[in-house]
Every structure is written in structure tokens, then in C-alpha cells.
Amino acid sequence: MKLEQQIREIIQQRVNALERDYQCRNIEWYFIQKPIQDVLIEPLVGLILHLVKEKEDTINELTAKLNQSTFVSNPDRDKEILKLHRQGLNNSEIGRRAGMSRQGVAKALHRLGIGNSVDIDQRGG
């Protein structure tokens, strides 16, 4: 509702300004086409683009937080990673089995206190 109200207010303000400045009720369309473009349409497009960008930023922030909280607070996956690590699997294989990237596995191992282990993938073996 807030977006709709903002758009309605801007349109009404711009139409009122056009009526006052150009007394457009009895003017041919081509006389007011440019002012409508400049005074009405461009500010609306700017507002909509700004609001869409704001929403995209919010969605990206929330997605990152969700991904981070999912990664951090998954004790079952942590147990699986530790179990696979103890079996001697490299980070790529652990990642395949746990549904993670090799880098994600390395971060998880570091977070779990095993950050100094050398991944076999990195040694070329």
C-alpha cells in the first residue's frame, strides 16, 4: 500500500502542477507532451527504479543472512563433515557427499577447529 500511495501522491502533485503551470485543460496534446514526460513520467520511473533496487538489496541481505544461518547452525551437517574428514576424505569429496562446495567444507572445518588441516586437493594428490 505504501508504494501505491507514494505513486498516487506524485501523480496528483504533478498533474496539479501541470494544470497550474500550463492550464492544460484546453491545450493540444503536443503542447503538454514534453512537460508530462519531464514532470510526471521521469520522476515516477525514478521512484519505481529506486524502490525496486531497495527491495532487491533487502532480498539479497536476507538471503545472505539465511544462507549464513543455515550454514552455521546445522549440527547434523557438521557431524557428517567431521565423520567424513576423519575417514580421510578430501574437501571435494566431503563437499560432494555433504552437498557443499570445497570452500564451504574448508570454512566449516575451520569453524569446527580443524582449520589447519591440509586438503589433499591442494597438495595435488
Buried (B, 14 or more C-beta within 10 A) or exposed (E): EEEEEBBEEBBEEBBEEBEEEBEBEEEEEEEBEEBBEEBBEEBBEEBEEEBEEEEEEEEEEEEEEEEEEEBEEBEEBBEBBBEBBEEEBBBBBBBBBBEBEBEBBBBBBEEEEBEEEEBBBEEEE
